[in-house]
């Protein structure tokens, strides 16, 4: 990949971090947003989104001021989606996040990080999906 798009190599680390947030993004955007609309809890959804937006903005300003690393912004974005994922479930009593769900997310993130850092680019796709399947 680095051979084909050399001037975009710095962006690959940003994309890598954002890819780690995909499970939380998908679940929140597909399931939770629809549940908020179906149950007419748009006001609660708006307030939670506003709170996470403010919290993320504060963290981003702190990161820009102290960390001086462009990847911190994507890390904060990924963490924000996981916060939304775990905060929104409290609004729907019939949805439960148990220990197995939390363990899956932690194993997913650890496996993703390991494959992204340790395994060659062409093999990490297969290694990652094999690890998730197991």
ChimeraX attribute file (.defattr): number of C-alpha atoms within 10 A of each C-alpha:
attribute: neighborCount
match mode: 1-to-1
recipient: residues
	/A:1	10
	/A:2	11
	/A:3	7
	/A:4	8
	/A:5	9
	/A:6	9
	/A:7	9
	/A:8	11
	/A:9	13
	/A:10	12
	/A:11	11
	/A:12	13
	/A:13	15
	/A:14	16
	/A:15	12
	/A:16	17
	/A:17	23
	/A:18	20
	/A:19	15
	/A:20	20
	/A:21	19
	/A:22	14
	/A:23	16
	/A:24	20
	/A:25	19
	/A:26	13
	/A:27	15
	/A:28	20
	/A:29	14
	/A:30	11
	/A:31	11
	/A:32	19
	/A:33	15
	/A:34	14
	/A:35	17
	/A:36	18
	/A:37	12
	/A:38	10
	/A:39	9
	/A:40	11
	/A:41	14
	/A:42	15
	/A:43	11
	/A:44	13
	/A:45	18
	/A:46	12
	/A:47	11
	/A:48	15
	/A:49	15
	/A:50	12
	/A:51	13
	/A:52	17
	/A:53	14
	/A:54	12
	/A:55	13
	/A:56	18
	/A:57	15
	/A:58	12
	/A:59	17
	/A:60	19
	/A:61	12
	/A:62	13
	/A:63	17
	/A:64	14
	/A:65	10
	/A:66	9
	/A:67	12
	/A:68	11
	/A:69	10
	/A:70	14
	/A:71	19
	/A:72	18
	/A:73	21
	/A:74	19
	/A:75	17
	/A:76	19
	/A:77	20
	/A:78	19
	/A:79	18
	/A:80	21
	/A:81	23
	/A:82	20
	/A:83	13
	/A:84	19
	/A:85	20
	/A:86	14
	/A:87	12
	/A:88	19
	/A:89	15
	/A:90	12
	/A:91	14
	/A:92	12
	/A:93	7
	/A:94	8
	/A:95	10
	/A:96	10
	/A:97	12
	/A:98	8
	/A:99	9
	/A:100	9
	/A:101	11
	/A:102	12
	/A:103	11
	/A:104	12
	/A:105	16
	/A:106	12
	/A:107	14
	/A:108	18
	/A:109	17
	/A:110	13
	/A:111	18
	/A:112	23
	/A:113	16
	/A:114	14
	/A:115	20
	/A:116	19
	/A:117	12
	/A:118	10
	/A:119	14
	/A:120	11
	/A:121	13
	/A:122	9
	/A:123	11
	/A:124	17
	/A:125	15
	/A:126	12
	/A:127	18
	/A:128	19
	/A:129	14
	/A:130	10
	/A:131	14
	/A:132	13
	/A:133	7
	/A:134	6
